[in-house]
């Protein structure tokens, strides 16, 4: 975990402008955006991948989705539409092994 990029961002070792922050989740702009709006929603708790989630993590995953919904509204893409993406493991495109959700939108 000490080498985890997202843990360093959450711990403010790497400067980042959070667009959302609460006790469980943070959100910030992706440094390599794939859409006009590309945010990352990241839990403060280090969980490597979806494959290691436990039933106790269900409220945290729900919190991530609700944060994404609220951010979509705030950034004006809720009505036009947006995508929520979670990449799982290397073969699924996961590059940083700290679970996170991509919010992508703003195409129309």
Secondary structure in CASP SS format (residue, H / E / C, confidence):
PFRMAT SS
TARGET T0000
AUTHOR 0000-0000-0000
METHOD secondary structure of the structure
MODEL  1
X C 1.00
X C 1.00
X C 1.00
X C 1.00
X H 1.00
X H 1.00
X H 1.00
X H 1.00
X H 1.00
X H 1.00
X C 1.00
X C 1.00
X C 1.00
X C 1.00
X C 1.00
X C 1.00
X C 1.00
X E 1.00
X E 1.00
X E 1.00
X E 1.00
X C 1.00
X C 1.00
X C 1.00
X E 1.00
X E 1.00
X E 1.00
X E 1.00
X E 1.00
X C 1.00
X C 1.00
X C 1.00
X C 1.00
X C 1.00
X C 1.00
X C 1.00
X E 1.00
X E 1.00
X E 1.00
X E 1.00
X E 1.00
X E 1.00
X E 1.00
X C 1.00
X C 1.00
X C 1.00
X C 1.00
X C 1.00
X C 1.00
X H 1.00
X H 1.00
X H 1.00
X C 1.00
X C 1.00
X H 1.00
X H 1.00
X H 1.00
X H 1.00
X H 1.00
X H 1.00
X H 1.00
X H 1.00
X H 1.00
X H 1.00
X H 1.00
X H 1.00
X H 1.00
X H 1.00
X H 1.00
X H 1.00
X H 1.00
X H 1.00
X H 1.00
X H 1.00
X C 1.00
X C 1.00
X C 1.00
X C 1.00
X C 1.00
X C 1.00
X C 1.00
X E 1.00
X E 1.00
X E 1.00
X E 1.00
X C 1.00
X C 1.00
X C 1.00
X C 1.00
X H 1.00
X H 1.00
X H 1.00
X C 1.00
X C 1.00
X C 1.00
X C 1.00
X C 1.00
X C 1.00
X C 1.00
X E 1.00
X E 1.00
X E 1.00
X E 1.00
X E 1.00
X E 1.00
X C 1.00
X C 1.00
X C 1.00
END
